[in-house]
C-alpha cells in the first residue's frame, strides 16, 4: 500500500499490534543490489533498527526543545533533495510535519511508519516498514546507505518513504529542488542567479524573509579545474540591524548559516576551503559563535554567492518557520487538458486558441506591493504538468490571464467574453514547469492554463497572492469546457 487515509493506516497498525506482527511492505521492492552507480557498492542488507541498535530512537533528542536538527551531506547526486531537507531541518516543526515527533519504536509501532509528503495540492501519507538498506561489505558497523542514524532513524525513514513515493532508491539519483521543496513543504521554489538579479532585489529578499520563505544560497569555488560547492541557509534578513562592511547599494544585511553539519571537531572556517568566501567569513566581526552564523551585507552576498533558491510556503506551513509579516494566500487547482476542443490551434498564435474550451480559474488581487510603494499587486504563478523528475516532459504549455470586469462573474465564460477582452499577460514555455512572478492592478482575474491539441496531460496550477489581513479560502475553478454559445 503506497498511501492511504489516516484512518486506514491507523487501523492497519492496530491490527499488526494485536497480532504481535511487524509490517512487511510487499509494495516496495528491496533489491539485493542497487543498479545505479551512485548507490552500487555491495549487496544490500535490509535490516530493521532493532537488529542494529539495542534501543533505537526515531528522534534521538528532545523534540520539545530542539531548535535545529543537523544532518550531514551525502553524495552530490542527492543534493537536490538533501539541500531542501537540510533547509527544513533548521525549523524542526517542518520535519515533524513530515514524520510526527510522536512516532517511536514502542511495542505499538507495528513495524510501520507514516510519512507525509505534498503531492498536487494535497498532503498524502506513505506507509513503509522499517527495513532499511545497509552496506553488507562493511561489518561490523554495516552502515546505512545515503545517511547515518547518529541523531535517530528519522532521516533514513523519511528517505525510504521518499524513495517509495518516486518508485525506488535509484529514482532519487538526480532531480530538481523545485520537486523536493514542494514535496517536503508544499512550497513553490524560484531560482535566482545572483549575477542576473532584477533591480532592487535586496527589497525582494527582505520581503521573502518577512513572508517566512525558505532560502538557501550556493557558493561555487573552483581550484585547478575542480569545482567545490558550499550551501548556506539565509536565516535572517534585516534592515541595517548589524554592523557589516559598508557597501552600496544596500540597506539590508543577510544572516547566513551553513546548511550541513561539519565533520566532528571542525568549525565551518576549517571546513570551507580557502577561497573568497573563507576570507570574507574570517574578516566579518558579526559571527554568532553558538550557531556559526554570519551577518553579511547584501552587496557582499550577491558578489560572493552564485545562486539563490527561494521557497514560498503556504500560510499554514509558513507559521512553522516564523510568524509571517506578509501573509500569503495560495490558490491550488488540479485539472486536465483532455478533449478540450476540436478546433485546431497553436499556442504561438493566441488568436487561434479556443480559450472557452480550456479549464478556467478565478483569483483575486487585493494587496498592493507596499515594499516598493507600488500600487500593483505582486503574485506568483506555477503551472506544472506531470512527468517525474527523472523523465521531464518538454511539451509546450502556458497560461493566459484576463481581468474580470464583473468580480462576481460566473465561470466558465464563453466565446463572447474572449471576443470582447484581451489578456493582460501570458506566459508560454516548453517544459514540465512554468514559474513566473508578476504584478497587476487590484482586481479579480481569470487564469486559463493552455496546451497544444495533442497534449492530454493532467496539470497542477498554483497562484500565490498577498493577503495582509485574514487569508480567505481560495476561489474554486471549473474543470470542464464551456459549450458553444
C-alpha positions in Angstrom: 0.0 0.0 0.0 1.8 3.1 -1.2 -0.5 5.5 0.5 -3.9 5.6 2.3 -6.1 7.6 4.5 -5.0 8.3 8.1 -7.9 6.1 9.4 -6.8 3.1 7.2 -3.2 3.3 8.3 -4.1 3.7 11.9 -6.4 0.6 11.7 -3.7 -1.4 9.9 -1.2 -0.5 12.6 -3.7 -1.5 15.3 -4.2 -4.9 13.6 -0.5 -5.5 13.4 -0.1 -4.8 17.1 -3.0 -7.1 18.0 -1.3 -9.9 16.0 2.1 -9.1 17.6 3.4 -8.7 14.0 5.5 -6.3 12.1 4.6 -4.8 8.7 6.2 -6.5 5.7 5.8 -3.9 2.9 5.4 -6.0 -0.2 4.6 -3.0 -2.3 8.2 -1.6 -2.2 11.0 -3.6 -3.8 14.0 -4.4 -1.7 16.8 -5.3 -4.2 19.8 -7.2 -3.1 21.9 -4.7 -5.1 21.3 -1.2 -6.4 21.8 -0.8 -10.1 22.7 2.9 -10.2 26.5 3.6 -9.9 25.8 6.3 -7.3 24.4 3.6 -5.0 26.1 0.4 -6.1 28.7 -0.7 -3.6 27.9 -4.2 -2.4 25.0 -6.4 -1.6 22.3 -4.6 0.3 21.1 -5.9 3.6 17.6 -4.7 4.6 17.6 -4.7 8.4 15.2 -3.3 11.0 16.7 -0.9 13.5 16.1 -3.3 16.4 18.6 -5.6 14.8 21.3 -2.9 14.6 20.5 -0.9 17.8 19.5 -2.1 21.2 17.1 0.7 21.9 16.6 2.6 18.6 15.0 6.1 18.6 13.2 7.8 15.8 14.4 11.1 17.1 17.4 10.8 19.4 16.8 14.1 21.1 14.2 16.0 22.9 11.7 17.0 20.2 10.1 19.6 22.5 13.3 21.6 22.9 15.4 21.1 19.8 15.8 24.3 17.8 17.7 22.8 14.9 18.2 19.3 13.5 21.6 18.8 11.9 22.2 16.4 9.0 25.4 15.6 7.1 25.9 16.0 3.4 25.8 12.8 1.3 26.7 12.1 -2.3 26.3 15.2 -4.6 23.8 13.2 -6.7 21.3 13.5 -3.9 21.9 17.2 -3.2 18.7 18.1 -5.0 16.6 16.7 -2.1 19.2 16.7 0.8 19.6 20.5 0.5 15.9 21.2 0.9 15.8 18.7 3.8 18.7 20.4 5.5 17.0 23.8 5.0 13.8 22.4 6.5 15.8 20.9 9.4 16.5 24.5 10.6 12.9 24.6 11.7 12.1 21.2 13.4 8.3 21.6 13.2 8.6 21.3 9.4 10.3 17.9 9.9 7.7 16.8 12.4 5.0 17.8 9.8 6.6 15.1 7.6 7.3 12.5 10.3 5.5 13.1 13.5 7.5 13.8 16.7 5.3 11.2 18.5 6.5 8.3 16.3 8.7 5.7 18.0 9.8 2.1 18.2 7.5 1.1 21.1 5.5 -2.1 21.1 2.6 -0.2 19.4 4.5 0.8 16.3 3.7 -2.5 14.4 6.9 -2.2 12.2 5.1 0.7 10.3 5.8 4.4 9.9 3.6 7.0 8.3 5.4 9.8 6.4 3.7 12.7 4.8 4.5 14.4 1.5 2.8 17.0 -0.5 1.5 16.0 -4.0 -0.5 18.0 -6.4 -2.2 20.3 -3.9 -2.8 17.8 -1.0 -0.8 16.0 1.7 -0.6 12.3 1.3 0.6 9.6 3.8 3.1 7.0 2.7 3.2 3.8 4.8 6.6 2.0 5.0 8.0 -0.8 7.0 11.3 -0.1 8.9 13.6 -2.4 6.9 16.4 0.0 5.9 19.3 -0.6 3.4 22.7 -1.3 4.9 26.1 -1.9 3.3 26.8 -5.6 3.9 30.5 -5.2 2.9 31.5 -3.1 6.0 31.0 -5.3 9.1 30.5 -5.0 12.0 29.0 -1.5 11.6 27.0 -2.2 8.5 26.4 1.5 7.8 23.2 2.7 6.3 23.0 3.8 2.6 23.0 7.6 2.0 22.7 8.8 5.6 23.7 7.9 9.1 21.4 7.4 12.1 23.5 9.4 14.6 20.5 11.6 15.5 18.0 8.7 15.3 16.3 6.9 12.5 14.1 9.8 11.3 16.2 10.7 8.3 16.6 7.2 6.8 12.9 6.5 7.4 12.0 9.8 5.5 14.3 8.9 2.7 12.9 5.4 2.3 9.4 6.8 2.1 10.6 9.4 -0.4 12.1 6.6 -2.5 8.7 4.8 -2.3 6.9 7.9 -3.4 9.1 8.0 -6.5 9.3 4.3 -7.1 12.8 3.2 -5.9 16.1 4.5 -4.4 17.5 4.6 -7.9 14.9 7.2 -8.8 16.4 9.5 -6.2 19.6 9.9 -8.2 19.5 13.5 -9.6 16.4 15.6 -9.6 15.2 19.2 -9.1 15.0 21.3 -5.9 11.6 22.5 -7.1 10.2 19.0 -6.7 11.9 18.3 -3.4 10.9 21.6 -1.7 7.3 21.1 -3.0 7.0 17.5 -1.7 8.6 18.3 1.7 6.9 21.6 2.4 4.1 22.3 -0.3 6.2 25.3 -1.3 6.9 26.8 -4.7 10.6 27.4 -5.4 12.2 30.1 -7.5 15.9 30.1 -8.5 17.8 33.4 -9.0 21.3 33.8 -10.5 22.9 36.4 -8.3 24.8 38.0 -11.2 21.5 38.5 -13.1 19.2 40.0 -10.5 16.4 42.4 -11.2 16.8 46.0 -9.8 16.4 46.5 -6.0 16.5 42.8 -5.3 17.5 43.5 -1.7 13.9 44.7 -1.1 12.7 41.4 -2.5 14.9 39.4 -0.1 13.5 41.3 2.8 10.0 40.6 1.6 10.8 36.9 1.2 12.1 36.8 4.7 9.0 38.6 6.1 6.8 36.1 4.2 8.6 33.2 6.1 10.1 31.8 2.9 12.9 29.2 3.0 16.0 30.5 1.3 19.4 28.9 0.6 22.4 30.1 -1.4 25.1 28.2 -3.3 28.7 29.1 -3.3 30.9 27.7 -6.1 34.7 27.6 -5.7 36.9 26.2 -8.5 40.6 25.2 -7.9 42.7 23.5 -10.5 39.7 22.7 -12.6 37.9 21.1 -9.6 34.6 22.6 -8.5 33.7 22.7 -4.8 30.2 23.6 -3.6 29.1 25.1 -0.3 25.4 25.5 0.6 24.1 28.1 3.1 20.7 29.0 4.5 19.6 32.6 4.8 18.1 32.6 8.3 17.5 36.3 8.7 17.3 39.4 6.6 17.2 42.8 8.4 17.4 46.5 7.7 20.7 47.9 9.0 20.5 45.9 12.1 24.1 44.7 12.2 27.5 46.4 11.6 28.9 44.9 8.4 31.2 46.3 5.8 29.6 49.4 4.2 28.9 48.9 0.6 26.4 50.4 -1.9 23.6 49.8 -2.7 22.3 48.2 0.4 20.2 49.0 3.4 19.8 45.2 4.1 22.0 42.7 5.8 21.8 38.9 5.4 22.5 36.3 8.1 23.9 33.0 6.7 24.3 29.6 8.3 25.9 26.6 6.8 23.3 24.1 5.8 25.0 20.8 6.7 26.8 19.7 9.9 30.6 19.9 9.7 32.8 16.9 10.4 33.3 16.3 14.1 35.7 18.7 15.8 35.8 21.1 12.9 34.4 24.6 12.7 32.9 26.0 9.5 36.1 28.0 8.8 38.1 24.7 8.9 35.6 23.1 6.6 35.2 25.7 3.9 38.1 25.6 1.5 40.4 28.6 1.4 38.7 31.0 -1.0 37.0 34.3 -1.3 34.2 33.1 1.0 36.5 31.9 3.7 38.5 35.2 3.6 35.2 37.1 3.9 34.0 34.9 6.8 37.3 35.4 8.6 37.1 39.2 8.3 33.5 39.5 9.4 33.2 40.5 13.0 29.5 39.7 13.3 29.7 36.0 13.9 27.2 34.2 16.1 29.5 31.7 17.9 26.7 29.4 19.0 25.3 28.7 15.6 28.3 29.7 13.4 26.1 32.1 11.5 27.5 35.2 9.9 26.0 38.6 9.0 26.9 39.9 5.6 26.0 43.0 3.6 23.6 42.4 0.7 26.4 43.7 -1.6 28.9 41.2 -0.3 26.3 38.4 -0.5 25.5 38.9 -4.2 29.1 39.2 -5.2 30.2 36.1 -3.2 27.5 33.6 -3.8 26.3 32.2 -7.1 22.7 31.1 -6.8 19.7 31.8 -4.5 16.7 29.4 -4.1 13.6 30.9 -2.5 10.7 28.6 -1.5 7.4 30.4 -0.9 5.3 28.4 1.6 1.6 28.1 2.2 0.3 30.2 5.1 -0.4 27.1 7.2 3.2 25.8 6.8 4.9 29.2 7.0 3.9 29.6 10.6 6.2 26.6 11.4 9.2 28.8 10.3 8.2 32.2 11.9 5.2 34.4 12.2 5.0 36.0 8.7 4.7 39.7 8.4 3.4 39.3 4.9 0.6 36.8 4.8 0.1 34.7 1.6 -3.0 33.1 0.1 -2.5 30.0 -2.1 -4.9 29.1 -4.8 -4.3 25.5 -5.9 -6.1 23.8 -8.8 -5.9 20.3 -10.3 -7.1 20.0 -13.9 -6.6 18.2 -17.2 -6.2 19.0 -20.8 -8.4 16.3 -22.4 -10.9 16.6 -25.3 -10.7 20.4 -24.8 -11.7 21.3 -28.3 -12.0 20.0 -31.8 -10.7 23.4 -33.0 -7.1 23.3 -34.2 -4.9 25.9 -32.5 -1.3 26.9 -31.8 -0.1 28.4 -28.6 2.2 30.6 -30.7 -0.9 32.2 -32.2 -3.2 33.3 -29.3 -5.9 34.3 -31.8 -6.4 30.6 -32.7 -6.8 29.4 -29.1 -10.4 28.5 -28.1 -10.0 29.7 -24.5 -13.6 28.9 -23.6 -12.7 25.2 -24.1 -9.9 25.2 -21.5 -10.3 25.0 -17.7 -10.9 28.4 -16.2 -10.0 29.6 -12.7 -10.6 32.8 -10.8 -8.3 34.6 -8.3 -8.2 37.9 -6.5 -5.5 40.5 -6.0 -6.2 42.8 -3.1 -2.9 43.9 -1.5 -0.5 46.3 -3.4 3.2 45.9 -3.0 3.9 48.2 -0.1 7.6 47.2 -0.1 8.1 49.1 -3.3 5.3 51.7 -2.8 3.8 50.1 -5.9 0.0 50.3 -6.4 0.1 47.0 -8.3 -0.1 43.6 -6.6 2.7 41.0 -6.8 1.8 37.4 -7.2 3.4 34.1 -8.2 2.1 31.6 -10.8 3.4 28.0 -11.1 2.0 25.6 -13.7 3.2 22.1 -13.7 2.4 19.2 -15.9 3.2 15.6 -15.0 6.4 13.9 -15.6 8.6 12.7 -12.9 11.9 14.4 -12.2 13.8 11.6 -14.0 11.6 11.9 -17.1 10.7 15.5 -17.8 8.3 16.5 -20.5 9.1 19.2 -23.0 5.6 19.8 -24.2 4.6 23.4 -24.8 2.3 24.8 -22.1 1.3 28.2 -20.8 -1.3 30.3 -19.1 -3.3 33.4 -20.1 -4.7 35.9 -17.6 -7.7 38.1 -18.1 -9.2 40.8 -15.9 -12.8 40.2 -15.0 -14.9 43.4 -15.2 -17.6 41.8 -13.1 -16.0 40.5 -9.9 -18.9 38.1 -9.4 -18.6 36.7 -12.9 -19.8 33.1 -13.1 -17.4 30.6 -14.6 -17.0 29.4 -17.2 -17.1 32.4 -19.5 -17.8 31.7 -23.2 -16.6 32.9 -26.6 -18.3 36.3 -26.3 -16.0 37.2 -23.4 -12.9 36.4 -25.4 -14.1 38.4 -28.3 -14.6 41.5 -26.1 -11.5 41.3 -24.0 -7.7 40.7 -24.4 -5.4 39.0 -21.9 -3.5 41.3 -19.6 -0.5 39.0 -19.6 0.5 35.5 -20.7 3.4 33.1 -20.5 4.2 30.2 -23.0 7.2 27.9 -22.5 8.5 24.4 -23.2 8.9 22.2 -20.1 7.1 20.4 -17.3 7.1 23.6 -15.2 6.3 27.3 -15.8 7.1 29.7 -13.0 6.6 33.4 -13.2 6.3 36.3 -10.6 4.1 39.0 -12.0 2.4 42.3 -11.0 -1.1 43.5 -11.9 -3.6 46.1 -10.6 -6.0 45.3 -7.8 -8.9 43.3 -9.1 -10.4 39.9 -9.9 -8.7 37.8 -12.6 -9.3 34.8 -14.8 -6.4 32.4 -15.4 -6.5 29.8 -18.1 -3.9 27.0 -18.4 -3.4 26.0 -22.0 -1.6 23.3 -24.0 -1.2 22.1 -27.6 -4.1 20.0 -29.0 -2.2 16.7 -28.7 -1.4 17.3 -25.0 -3.9 15.4 -22.9 -1.9 15.6 -19.6 -3.1 16.4 -16.2 -1.8 19.7 -14.7 -1.4 21.4 -11.3 -1.8 25.2 -11.0 -0.7 27.3 -8.1 -1.3 31.1 -7.7 0.1 32.7 -4.6 -1.1 36.2 -3.7 -0.6 38.5 -0.8 -3.2 38.8 1.9 -2.4 41.4 4.5 -5.4 40.6 6.7 -7.3 37.3 7.2 -6.4 34.8 4.4 -9.7 33.9 2.6 -10.4 30.5 1.2 -9.4 30.2 -2.5 -12.0 30.6 -5.1 -12.8 27.3 -6.9 -12.2 26.7 -10.6 -14.1 25.0 -13.3 -12.6 21.7 -14.7 -14.9 21.3 -17.7 -15.0 23.0 -21.1 -17.7 25.5 -22.0 -20.2 24.5 -24.7 -20.9 26.6 -27.8 -22.9 29.8 -27.2 
